[in-house]
């Protein structure tokens, strides 16, 4: 199945100037690329610009087959392996709000206006950061510029995400920067950061509906 350009974002110049070359590079790559083609723009398809209230920026997709579904940190419910970063996110959610979430598929967050975007939208199987330099950053720059045209909460986990903060337009935003939830770095500032309550406090102060982070 081919990769479809997400309608709500189709006017971004990336899709005319950068995407054709990226797609050609992916098509020419003999390795198995994750997630599958029909899921590569899942985050943008699920959360349109006008619905985006929160942006959670990750790194790149999981590089284990069957684990990446096109939404940053989300894992299909039938995946049998380790949760890794998502497991730590769910631990922090429980510590922050007392919420015990069993569902690993985060599509419900996306449907509530949480754009779950990675800084690279593809990865070769078994090669973390393998497409870091492929050109996906151009898309992320434009998405951040678009979403920051109005007040938005931005959660930037890890150095790669935080470096992109310069592409957020000035405004009445909430910008949270902490360590990545990966098992390698979560104890360097991710645990105890309470991002979920911080977002809801910000939304409530603006008179907006809070995010229901439960499944």
VENWOPE-V242711 format. One record per residue. N is the residue number from 1. SS is DSSP state (H for helix, E for strand, C for the rest). Layout:
<<N | SS> <N | SS>>
This chain:
<<1 | C> <2 | C> <3 | C> <4 | C> <5 | C> <6 | C> <7 | H> <8 | H> <9 | H> <10 | C> <11 | C> <12 | C> <13 | C> <14 | H> <15 | H> <16 | H> <17 | H> <18 | C> <19 | H> <20 | H> <21 | H> <22 | H> <23 | H> <24 | H> <25 | H> <26 | H> <27 | H> <28 | H> <29 | C> <30 | C> <31 | C> <32 | C> <33 | E> <34 | E> <35 | C> <36 | C> <37 | H> <38 | H> <39 | H> <40 | C> <41 | C> <42 | H> <43 | H> <44 | H> <45 | H> <46 | H> <47 | C> <48 | C> <49 | H> <50 | H> <51 | H> <52 | C> <53 | C> <54 | E> <55 | E> <56 | E> <57 | E> <58 | C> <59 | C> <60 | C> <61 | C> <62 | C> <63 | C> <64 | C> <65 | C> <66 | C> <67 | C> <68 | C> <69 | C> <70 | C> <71 | C> <72 | C> <73 | C> <74 | C> <75 | C> <76 | C> <77 | C> <78 | C> <79 | C> <80 | C> <81 | C> <82 | C> <83 | C> <84 | C> <85 | H> <86 | H> <87 | H> <88 | H> <89 | H> <90 | H> <91 | H> <92 | H> <93 | H> <94 | H> <95 | H> <96 | H> <97 | H> <98 | C> <99 | C> <100 | C> <101 | C> <102 | C> <103 | C> <104 | C> <105 | C> <106 | C> <107 | H> <108 | H> <109 | H> <110 | H> <111 | H> <112 | C> <113 | C> <114 | E> <115 | E> <116 | E> <117 | E> <118 | C> <119 | C> <120 | C> <121 | C> <122 | C> <123 | E> <124 | E> <125 | C> <126 | C> <127 | C> <128 | C> <129 | C> <130 | C> <131 | C> <132 | C> <133 | C> <134 | C> <135 | C> <136 | H> <137 | H> <138 | H> <139 | H> <140 | H> <141 | H> <142 | H> <143 | H> <144 | H> <145 | H> <146 | H> <147 | H> <148 | C> <149 | C> <150 | C> <151 | C> <152 | C> <153 | E> <154 | E> <155 | E> <156 | E> <157 | E> <158 | C> <159 | H> <160 | H> <161 | H> <162 | H> <163 | H> <164 | H> <165 | H> <166 | H> <167 | H> <168 | C> <169 | C> <170 | C> <171 | C> <172 | C> <173 | C> <174 | E> <175 | E> <176 | E> <177 | E> <178 | E> <179 | C> <180 | C> <181 | C> <182 | C> <183 | C> <184 | C> <185 | C> <186 | H> <187 | H> <188 | H> <189 | C> <190 | C> <191 | C> <192 | C> <193 | C> <194 | C> <195 | H> <196 | H> <197 | H> <198 | H> <199 | H> <200 | H> <201 | H> <202 | H> <203 | H> <204 | H> <205 | H> <206 | C> <207 | C> <208 | C> <209 | C> <210 | C> <211 | C> <212 | C> <213 | C> <214 | C> <215 | C>>
